[in-house]
Amino acid sequence: MREESPELQSSTGNDSAPRIDRTEASRVQKLREFMTSTAGIVTALATIITAIATISGVLYHGKGKAQRPTPAFTTATAGDRSATSFPQPISANARIQWGPGNLLITNGGTSLTNVPPGNYQNVVGDIYGGDSSIAPFAGTTLALWTSNKRPTAQQCQYLTTTQADPGQSVQVVPGSVVCAVISGGIIAIMRVISVNSADSTIETRTIVWDLPGN
């Protein structure tokens, strides 16, 4: 067998080494392109999934708001609570028994159930005037109306039933509104015009309602 010369051996070795390097580089390049392409796909999928989740959350949140029940009663301020938040009992036979008209409340006793209401010598009154106050006789309950809105008979009835104590008097000044509920269904709404502490008389503008059965 013929031996190759050292020069030929050296030339052959030098030619084969670059071919191996180029093959390895090609494989690395293909792998890099594959990884780059896969990362792009994963990124795109992640973006799509995030967008779908965001849209679903918005739709679900909006649906929850639409189905949220509305409170049966609106929230009222302390001064306006009597006029807006009380349920209204209704009597089909409710009627004005007297008034509106001027009524003087005296210390000797004033009847609200008589027609017309007033101060009678032989009649025990339902209320009487004190020192800047109105006080009840037995069978009458009083409550001070604190809203700026004019009360109805039903609102006065509810106020005295739920927030007043029988036998309790109320302090008044000009402009005060007092609800009086008398057993038997008589309800009086009295707006104070003037107060005379010297003789315990109180001038009012009064309307008397008859709510039988209440």
C-alpha positions as CSV (number, residue, x, y, z in Angstrom):
1,M,0.0,0.0,0.0
2,R,1.3,3.4,-0.9
3,E,1.8,5.8,2.0
4,E,0.6,9.3,1.6
5,S,3.0,12.1,2.1
6,P,2.8,14.2,5.3
7,E,1.7,17.2,3.2
8,L,-1.3,15.3,1.8
9,Q,-2.3,14.1,5.3
10,S,-2.1,17.6,6.6
11,S,-4.2,18.9,3.7
12,T,-6.9,16.3,4.2
13,G,-7.2,17.0,7.9
14,N,-7.6,20.7,7.3
15,D,-10.3,20.3,4.7
16,S,-12.5,18.0,6.9
17,A,-12.6,20.2,10.0
18,P,-14.4,23.1,8.4
19,R,-17.1,20.8,7.1
20,I,-17.9,19.6,10.6
21,D,-18.1,23.1,11.9
22,R,-20.5,24.2,9.2
23,T,-22.8,21.3,9.9
24,E,-22.9,22.0,13.6
25,A,-23.5,25.7,13.0
26,S,-26.4,24.8,10.7
27,R,-28.0,22.6,13.4
28,V,-27.6,25.4,16.0
29,Q,-29.2,27.9,13.6
30,K,-32.2,25.6,12.9
31,L,-32.7,25.0,16.6
32,R,-32.5,28.7,17.3
33,E,-35.1,29.4,14.6
34,F,-37.4,26.7,16.0
35,M,-37.1,28.1,19.5
36,T,-37.7,31.6,18.2
37,S,-40.8,30.5,16.3
38,T,-42.1,28.6,19.3
39,A,-41.6,31.5,21.7
40,G,-43.5,33.7,19.2
41,I,-46.4,31.3,19.1
42,V,-46.5,31.0,22.9
43,T,-46.4,34.8,23.3
44,A,-49.3,35.2,20.8
45,L,-51.3,32.5,22.6
46,A,-50.7,34.1,25.9
47,T,-51.9,37.5,24.6
48,I,-55.1,36.0,23.2
49,I,-55.9,34.1,26.4
50,T,-55.3,37.3,28.4
51,A,-57.7,39.3,26.2
52,I,-60.4,36.6,26.4
53,A,-60.1,36.6,30.2
54,T,-60.4,40.4,30.4
55,I,-63.5,40.4,28.2
56,S,-65.1,37.6,30.2
57,G,-64.4,39.5,33.4
58,V,-66.0,42.7,32.1
59,L,-69.1,40.9,30.8
60,Y,-69.5,39.0,34.1
61,H,-69.1,42.2,36.2
62,G,-71.6,44.0,34.1
63,K,-74.1,41.1,34.4
64,G,-73.7,41.1,38.2
65,K,-74.5,44.9,38.3
66,A,-77.6,44.5,36.2
67,Q,-79.0,41.8,38.5
68,R,-78.3,43.6,41.7
69,P,-81.6,44.1,43.5
70,T,-82.8,47.7,44.2
71,P,-83.5,48.5,47.9
72,A,-87.1,48.7,48.7
73,F,-86.7,52.1,50.5
74,T,-84.3,54.9,49.8
75,T,-82.0,56.0,52.5
76,A,-83.3,59.1,54.3
77,T,-81.5,61.7,56.3
78,A,-82.2,62.0,60.0
79,G,-84.4,65.1,59.5
80,D,-86.2,63.6,56.5
81,R,-86.7,60.0,57.7
82,S,-90.2,60.5,58.9
83,A,-91.4,61.6,55.5
84,T,-89.8,59.2,53.2
85,S,-88.9,55.8,54.8
86,F,-92.0,54.9,56.7
87,P,-94.4,52.5,55.1
88,Q,-97.9,54.0,54.6
89,P,-100.8,52.2,56.3
90,I,-104.0,53.0,54.3
91,S,-107.6,53.2,55.4
92,A,-110.2,53.3,52.8
93,N,-112.5,55.4,55.1
94,A,-109.9,58.1,55.9
95,R,-111.5,61.5,55.9
96,I,-110.9,65.0,57.2
97,Q,-113.1,65.5,60.3
98,W,-112.2,69.2,60.7
99,G,-110.0,71.9,59.4
100,P,-107.6,73.1,58.6
101,G,-108.3,75.9,61.0
102,N,-106.9,77.9,63.9
103,L,-107.0,76.1,67.2
104,L,-105.9,77.6,70.6
105,I,-104.5,75.0,73.0
106,T,-105.0,76.0,76.6
107,N,-103.8,74.8,80.0
108,G,-107.3,73.8,80.9
109,G,-107.5,71.1,78.2
110,T,-108.4,71.2,74.5
111,S,-110.5,68.6,72.8
112,L,-109.4,67.3,69.4
113,T,-112.2,64.7,69.0
114,N,-115.1,67.2,69.2
115,V,-116.3,68.9,66.1
116,P,-115.2,71.6,66.1
117,P,-112.2,70.9,68.4
118,G,-111.8,73.4,71.1
119,N,-111.9,74.2,74.8
120,Y,-115.2,73.0,76.5
121,Q,-116.0,73.4,80.2
122,N,-117.8,70.0,80.5
123,V,-115.6,68.0,78.1
124,V,-112.3,66.4,79.2
125,G,-109.7,67.5,76.7
126,D,-107.3,65.3,74.7
127,I,-104.3,67.7,75.1
128,Y,-103.3,70.7,77.1
129,G,-100.7,73.5,76.9
130,G,-97.8,73.8,79.3
131,D,-94.7,76.0,79.5
132,S,-93.7,76.0,75.8
133,S,-95.0,72.4,75.5
134,I,-98.0,70.4,74.5
135,A,-98.9,67.5,76.9
136,P,-101.4,64.6,76.4
137,F,-104.3,63.4,78.5
138,A,-104.9,59.7,78.8
139,G,-105.6,58.0,75.4
140,T,-103.5,60.5,73.4
141,T,-100.0,60.0,72.1
142,L,-97.9,62.9,70.8
143,A,-94.8,63.1,68.5
144,L,-92.8,65.9,67.1
145,W,-92.6,65.9,63.3
146,T,-89.0,66.8,62.3
147,S,-89.2,66.8,58.5
148,N,-89.7,70.0,56.4
149,K,-92.3,68.1,54.3
150,R,-95.9,68.3,55.4
151,P,-97.0,64.9,57.0
152,T,-100.0,62.9,56.0
153,A,-102.3,61.4,58.6
154,Q,-100.8,57.9,57.9
155,Q,-97.3,59.2,58.5
156,C,-98.3,60.8,61.8
157,Q,-100.0,57.6,62.9
158,Y,-96.9,55.6,62.1
159,L,-94.6,58.1,63.8
160,T,-96.5,58.2,67.0
161,T,-96.9,54.4,67.0
162,T,-93.3,53.6,66.5
163,Q,-91.3,56.5,68.1
164,A,-93.5,58.1,70.8
165,D,-94.4,57.1,74.4
166,P,-97.9,57.5,75.7
167,G,-98.0,60.3,78.3
168,Q,-94.9,62.1,76.9
169,S,-95.1,65.8,76.2
170,V,-93.3,67.6,73.4
171,Q,-91.5,71.0,73.5
172,V,-92.6,73.4,70.8
173,V,-91.6,76.7,69.2
174,P,-93.3,78.6,66.4
175,G,-93.0,76.4,63.3
176,S,-93.1,73.1,65.1
177,V,-95.4,70.4,63.8
178,V,-97.0,68.0,66.3
179,C,-98.7,64.7,65.5
180,A,-101.5,63.7,68.0
181,V,-103.1,60.2,67.8
182,I,-106.2,59.7,70.0
183,S,-107.6,56.3,70.6
184,G,-110.6,55.6,68.3
185,G,-108.8,56.7,65.1
186,I,-108.6,60.5,65.5
187,I,-105.3,62.0,64.2
188,A,-104.5,65.7,64.5
189,I,-101.7,67.5,62.8
190,M,-100.9,70.8,64.5
191,R,-98.5,73.5,63.3
192,V,-97.5,75.9,66.0
193,I,-98.1,79.6,65.1
194,S,-97.2,81.2,68.5
195,V,-96.3,80.2,72.1
196,N,-97.4,82.2,75.1
197,S,-95.5,80.9,78.1
198,A,-97.1,83.4,80.5
199,D,-100.6,81.8,80.3
200,S,-99.5,78.4,78.8
201,T,-101.5,78.9,75.6
202,I,-100.3,77.8,72.1
203,E,-101.9,79.0,68.9
204,T,-101.9,76.4,66.2
205,R,-103.1,75.7,62.6
206,T,-104.7,72.3,62.9
207,I,-106.3,69.6,60.8
208,V,-108.1,66.6,62.3
209,W,-108.4,63.3,60.4
210,D,-110.6,60.4,61.2
211,L,-109.0,57.0,60.5
212,P,-111.5,54.5,61.9
213,G,-110.1,51.1,62.6
214,N,-106.6,52.3,63.3
